[in-house]
């Protein structure tokens, strides 16, 4: 990895990053941390063993004695205290996700050897309910999936996207309160160290998924000596300049990596949702239908937006590619649209949840890194993307609310390096729509000797214990339970 130039080093030092390692803004989180008070968790369907608590953390780590906020935490204890090694942080994706129910849900997919070794720890990141929550009070139209991801107009125009981003940014400035200015990946990592201290752990292990890999990377840079065994699952591009813009851009490659698998499935004889006789016919069929829906949307009562247009079809494609089990959702929408009809409007989360998730996502992405404000940057990017990657219609290079975000980032983006303990196991599916292999390989290179990578010959997002391989699952489970990693990077059929 190339060393930073002297000028970059000076900029990094001024931003709290010294020789590639982010320096905490306050003293150790261990000082004066009170014991947690565990109570029954709210909600239904939870494992009766799961308990919940809150941890107080500074709203602004540059002012550690100033206003405090609450971070909600959940826990299921090790199933064998004699075999207990420590705590395993379940770090969710997003931004805008939480892992409060994960000890009861995905945590129970872990093999017994891992559940014996760790207390399973979930949490709601700052801004996410039931932690101290934020809400931007957005208009209903700005909560649509095709607005939250910046799909351009059918002719490639970015004007409507820029206008929507401006509305969202202004609403967050008006309604988000002081906390929204302090939601960032680095602050989430600092909060996790407060959680570690409150748990009474000298070190913690972690299983970070999707955007959670970026949070985990931040923790690895902030507190490298406080990490035990670390699993990075479905890995974000680590580019410190693009930051979350790399996440958006990843959909270009991710859709292309996945579409051939969908086409094979959608042309298979005997498939009740078959779209074509051959896989080669599926792509032009999809592109032709999307273009037709751009010109002639089909009314869709109860949906947001209330029509099936080309961008709604493209967004459904991306959503369905997260898990091959969801391919029928896309195929059935295509079949309905070809007949000029629509299925029942898809159910969404309650508006309060969607408002909260959207506010946290926007704040994290926009506070982490500066985005260009000039519409010409996005017009040019969208035009190039539409030409090179027609499946995603230019969305991955369009503007987010960050183009009009009223605040500058307080810190430089996380700069991931190969300095620190060699205690990381990466697991990655070869055909992942949201965090493609191309980005994971860049993270693998950035981490150097600190990591070993397992690549699954598999399709979909979330590799470990979900859409991966038996070989990959066994490798990760063995590492968490025993600390043994492969001697070199591994490819799992």
PyMOL commands that set and color helices and strands:
alter all, ss='L'
color gray80, all
select helices_A, chain A and resi 6-14+61-63+81-83+106-109+112-117+140-143+145-148+159-175+178-182+185-199+211-222+224-226+244-266+280-295+310-321+324-338+351-368+375-388+390-392+395-397+401-404+437-450+463-467+470-482
alter helices_A, ss='H'
color red, helices_A
select strands_A, chain A and resi 17-18+21-22+39-40+51-58+68-76+86-91+118-123+204-210+227-235+298-299+307-308+424-431+451-459+490-492
alter strands_A, ss='S'
color yellow, strands_A
deselect
rebuild
show_as cartoon
